[in-house]
Amino acid sequence: MRSVREKIAHAAPWIEPILDYFDWRKRVFALAAGLTIGVWSFLKDLPWPVIVVLAFGMLVLAAYALAFPAFLRLVNVGVRPRPNHSIWKHKKEFALIQAAFLLADREPSWNTTALDGDAAAWYEGLYEAIRKGEIKHVPDANDQRHTNADGFQPQMYTLIAASELRKFCAARDRRPEFLR
């Protein structure tokens, strides 16, 4: 299958981005399934109401397979929910991962796989600042488990006081809305 795609891409280089955009494998499968069911219904000599229902179903399937995913991709490109800063202003302590998401102006999550782009950069910056003693974390009973010869190793749930977070941001000329 790969060689066929390469041959098509070589013959018509403009088609590769189009196939990638419309995720061509799913569309081809949906259309092939629709055609197979349509041909099967005629070969089985089904009554015309059944054929009409199957045809309508295949029409909906084809429309969904060809247009709907591309439409969703266009509508949701770059859309990320923003946090409600007026609620987060009332917190006095932030977990390291929460602070990273909020500094990146993204809704906080405990899912570490969601740490990408700006949120990952802020997480690393906060992690480094705690390790170097630039900002102090809120002491916890579990701190001994995360301390070794190299010093304290912050975790995603390591707490940072809002005042310490303000100092961190002030040193970087940042005034995030949730800390005002």
Legacy VTK file of the C-alpha trace (Angstrom):
# vtk DataFile Version 3.0
C-alpha trace
ASCII
DATASET POLYDATA
POINTS 180 float
0.000 0.000 0.000
2.886 2.316 0.746
4.341 2.008 -2.741
0.976 2.921 -4.307
0.817 6.070 -2.193
4.390 6.963 -3.124
3.605 6.475 -6.816
0.550 8.708 -6.554
2.544 11.335 -4.645
5.287 11.242 -7.278
2.831 11.513 -10.177
0.736 14.266 -8.577
2.640 15.964 -5.710
-0.266 18.287 -4.957
-2.506 15.357 -3.955
-0.443 14.234 -0.932
-1.400 17.215 1.303
-5.033 16.830 0.282
-5.038 13.116 1.138
-3.364 13.834 4.474
-5.820 16.612 5.293
-8.856 14.448 4.621
-7.307 11.360 6.250
-7.837 9.364 3.057
-7.804 5.797 4.472
-10.986 6.274 6.487
-12.744 7.984 3.599
-11.782 5.317 1.073
-12.948 2.600 3.460
-16.282 4.356 4.057
-16.880 4.850 0.341
-15.857 1.267 -0.454
-18.221 -0.038 2.236
-21.022 2.114 0.844
-20.484 0.913 -2.694
-20.256 -2.699 -1.536
-23.554 -2.478 0.328
-25.175 -0.712 -2.628
-24.019 -3.354 -5.118
-24.971 -6.137 -2.698
-28.505 -4.758 -2.317
-29.042 -4.790 -6.100
-27.573 -8.258 -6.484
-29.782 -9.630 -3.726
-32.811 -8.115 -5.470
-33.985 -6.349 -2.320
-37.264 -4.417 -2.361
-36.920 -0.765 -3.390
-37.797 0.677 0.073
-34.859 -1.236 1.574
-32.567 -0.030 -1.202
-33.705 3.578 -0.606
-32.999 3.262 3.128
-29.582 1.733 2.441
-28.806 4.441 -0.120
-29.778 7.167 2.335
-27.620 5.535 5.010
-24.677 5.369 2.633
-25.211 9.006 1.654
-25.065 10.031 5.306
-22.014 7.807 5.869
-20.213 9.310 2.873
-21.080 12.862 3.947
-19.807 12.160 7.430
-16.668 10.429 6.198
-15.777 13.142 3.698
-16.887 16.403 5.249
-17.531 16.188 8.974
-13.990 15.423 10.278
-12.477 18.119 8.077
-15.124 20.571 9.285
-14.371 19.725 12.931
-10.668 20.189 12.300
-11.291 23.618 10.791
-13.619 24.738 13.587
-11.395 23.544 16.444
-7.971 24.527 15.143
-5.993 26.088 17.949
-8.956 26.350 20.326
-8.052 25.634 23.918
-10.249 26.462 26.876
-8.935 29.361 28.927
-9.000 29.202 32.705
-11.412 31.352 34.679
-8.828 33.622 36.306
-11.324 35.191 38.693
-11.747 31.807 40.413
-8.046 30.930 40.474
-7.227 34.312 42.120
-8.561 32.997 45.422
-6.070 30.132 45.707
-3.167 30.663 48.103
-1.148 27.618 46.970
-0.723 26.028 43.562
0.549 22.619 42.590
3.530 22.828 40.243
1.515 21.439 37.311
-1.415 23.809 37.989
0.922 26.807 38.048
2.516 25.727 34.755
-0.849 25.438 33.004
-2.087 28.746 34.424
1.091 30.576 33.398
0.550 29.201 29.878
-3.038 30.537 30.068
-4.488 27.034 29.802
-7.049 25.211 31.894
-5.116 23.206 34.549
-5.092 19.436 34.288
-3.454 16.620 36.236
-2.736 14.858 32.964
1.021 15.106 32.410
0.624 14.176 28.742
-1.263 17.452 28.245
1.920 19.340 29.170
3.055 20.598 25.787
4.340 23.818 24.338
4.133 26.756 26.704
2.832 24.704 29.641
5.811 22.322 29.411
8.219 25.281 29.252
6.668 26.871 32.345
6.712 23.525 34.159
10.439 23.148 33.461
11.085 26.754 34.494
9.247 26.331 37.792
10.922 22.961 38.398
14.353 24.516 37.864
13.534 27.529 40.059
12.512 25.252 42.948
15.606 23.065 42.512
17.925 26.090 42.534
16.148 27.666 45.514
14.959 30.703 43.570
11.457 30.045 44.889
10.499 28.017 47.931
7.943 25.240 47.848
5.453 24.571 50.643
7.022 21.905 52.896
5.244 18.553 52.863
5.549 15.270 54.758
6.602 13.549 51.514
9.550 15.881 50.897
12.037 13.381 52.375
10.999 10.772 49.793
11.882 13.197 47.010
15.177 14.427 48.456
18.467 12.814 47.503
22.135 13.811 47.295
21.265 16.329 44.560
18.660 18.002 46.779
14.881 18.222 46.587
13.287 16.884 43.394
9.969 18.710 42.811
6.967 16.657 41.734
3.906 17.739 39.763
1.950 18.019 43.035
4.658 20.051 44.843
2.907 23.108 46.265
4.059 26.662 45.613
2.656 29.601 47.583
1.005 32.326 45.514
3.479 34.870 46.953
6.437 32.764 45.758
4.818 32.395 42.359
4.440 36.186 42.172
8.174 36.590 42.883
8.971 34.052 40.158
6.794 35.941 37.676
8.108 39.371 38.709
11.678 38.208 38.037
10.555 37.352 34.499
8.544 40.548 33.979
5.223 38.675 33.917
1.970 39.636 35.615
-0.433 36.759 35.086
-4.081 37.562 35.609
-4.656 34.775 38.147
-2.038 36.287 40.515
-3.332 39.881 40.524
LINES 1 181
180 0 1 2 3 4 5 6 7 8 9 10 11 12 13 14 15 16 17 18 19 20 21 22 23 24 25 26 27 28 29 30 31 32 33 34 35 36 37 38 39 40 41 42 43 44 45 46 47 48 49 50 51 52 53 54 55 56 57 58 59 60 61 62 63 64 65 66 67 68 69 70 71 72 73 74 75 76 77 78 79 80 81 82 83 84 85 86 87 88 89 90 91 92 93 94 95 96 97 98 99 100 101 102 103 104 105 106 107 108 109 110 111 112 113 114 115 116 117 118 119 120 121 122 123 124 125 126 127 128 129 130 131 132 133 134 135 136 137 138 139 140 141 142 143 144 145 146 147 148 149 150 151 152 153 154 155 156 157 158 159 160 161 162 163 164 165 166 167 168 169 170 171 172 173 174 175 176 177 178 179
